[in-house]
Amino acid sequence: MDLAVALRAFIRTVERGSMTAAARDLGISQPAVTKHLRNLERHVGARLLERSARLVRPTWHGQALFEASRTALVSIDEAVEGVRRDMQAIEGPLRVHSPCCIGARHLHPIMMTFQERHPGVTFDLVLEGRVVDLVYENFDLAIRYGRPEGQDLVIRRIGSVRRILVASPDLLARTGPVDSPTQVTDLPFVTTPSILSPRDRLVLSNGAESVEPVVRPVLRTNDAQVLLQTLRSGHAMGAVQELLVSDDIAAGRLVRVLPAYHARPAEAFMTYPSIRYMRPAVRAFTDFAVSALQAVAGMDVNDPSIAASPSSWRGWQREPGETFHQKF
């Protein structure tokens, strides 16, 4: 029996709660995982897992072995990673999760540029709005809006994503110019679920003051393309991420409304699981992607209005390079 292989199968099964999921993550068959687990239980002389129709979970002995062996294997992986880093072996698969708005428009071309420089890297890019469990769902990296919570994560702040008010020229031709925040109340509005305050109030600020006009949402959506099509068609106006509409504004398809005001921004973070060693490909892509995303129009890297002092973030420890370890 290869003890290291058996332990990896055991650790992944506990993390995923499923032998089938562990097999998929490890790139082996489910019977092979079952064999590794059976051999490991025989080797230690104890039952390590309780199996039910829906879930696999560790026994008391299994939990003790899981905690000890996971730490040991991470140390081994870190040592191997150090050698690989010295050899600059930037290769292998990267599984990345991102919101659709920044992922399709900006992260995807960044990936293609990175891949041209490092052909040995392959990407699995998943674009959706939900928050994922990076370990359970086997992601190497994720971009998130808002301060991540709920896991042991290494967190690197990208910046603050500006949100601005926009509308199509056709809509403004029908309604007339918008010169005051109070006029927003009279216009049809398209929005995402997270941008409005309770009772459909839109928080707008010009740096000196904040106002909260009530808006009239005619459509709520979590899909960036639906949002864009609604705006371009003149069906409604909206408060959107500037990085999503910068080309439309430049081309005249959309017009910025009330340019002195902006809506509440969203902080963007790059995250990865702290329990995994950082492979050279992960490290290289993180540095490359964060730098490229910070250069995107609509991304404020140092926005004093939303940047919190790291010392005030409970449970956070500052590391070099704007990276934080969050502990729960």
Secondary structure, 3 states (H helix, E strand, C coil): CCHHHHHHHHHHHHHHCCHHHHHHHHCCCHHHHHHHHHHHHHHHCCCCEEECCCCEEECHHHHHHHHHHHHHHHHHHHHHHHHHHHHCCCCEEEEEEECHHHHHHHHHHHHHHHHHHCCCEEEEEEECCCCCCCCCCCCCEEEEECCCCCCCEEEEEEEEEEEEEEECHHHHHHHCCCCCHHHHHHCEEEECCCCCEHHHECCEECCCCEECCECEEEEECCCHHHHHHHHHCCCCEEEEEHHHHHHHHHHCCCEEECCCCEEEEEEEEEEEECCCCCCHHHHHHHHHHHHHHHCCCCEECCCCCCCCCHHHCCCEEEECCCEEEECC
